[in-house]
Amino acid sequence: MATKTTNEGTTNATANEKAAALRALHVPGNPLVVPNVWDAASARTVEAAGFPVIATGSAAIAPVLGYDDGEAAPVEEMLAAVARIVRVVGVPVTADMERGYGLKPAELVARLAATGAVGCNLEDSDPRTGEMVDADEQAAFLGAVRAAATEAGVDLVINARVDTYMHGTGTPSERLAESVRRGGLYLRAGADCVYPIFVSEAGVVRALAEGIDGPINVLFRPGTPSIGELAALGVARVSFGHGLHSAVQAYTAQMVAAVQAGNSPYPPDVTAG
């Protein structure tokens, strides 16, 4: 049977090539660093700086759209924001989709693919309550997302967030064991990378990198080992979550306070247009 060449086919091929490129950048010891963005302007800035991937952060995009994080933003608005980001950059885009905004796996895959994004974060706690989702249930969900992507011919890079250090319970050793267990389940279900968010101690990071049979992602925040140290610990991806957006908002507040006080908000060496 002859292969039909269509605009859609060309688009899918390009998207799948981007997905393959994104997946290949997850190298333990040489991590993919992603300064998470919140709109088209910040995405352009990150791409212009030379970063090979754009990653969104739901906790950054949600307030830009006028909502709280935790799937409070309507999925249509979140996907539209992702689509605007994809439109203005040429590098692969991976989107923070929380726990899927209530979409069934096939619809999640289809609607995400329609934005042009080639990867996504999916977390294993309920965004609205903070309760951990049963590990087997989450593995089944991730497996269904992978199966739906395969059925649709979409190569989707799945970053499976593990929230045991955010919402889990137990002793440090119990949390570590549970994180490793969940990570293994998620990788076997079809995830490409495991994201134990909020882990920060170097010894724990190393134990996770050694115990999880696949790439791991670490959130960079104050108190976390440096990017170079995370690389030496075996990390394959470093994210910034909503940290950059929070810092920008804090700086904006300082500038507004300066204006309110009757002062210039600009540093002496800055020329504002």
Secondary structure, DSSP 8 states (H G I E B T S, - for coil): ------HHHHHHHHHHHHHHHHHHT--TTS-EEE--BSSHHHHHHHHHTT-S-EEB-HHHHHHHHT--TTT-S-HHHHHHHHHHHHHH-SS-EEEE-TT-TT--HHHHHHHHHHHT--EEEEESB-TTT--B--HHHHHHHHHHHHHHHHHHT---EEEEEE-TTTT--S-HHHHHHHHHHHHHHHHHHT-SEEEETT---HHHHHHHHHHSSS-BEEE--TTS--HHHHHHTT-SEEE-TTHHHHHHHHHHHHHHHHHHTTS--S-TT----
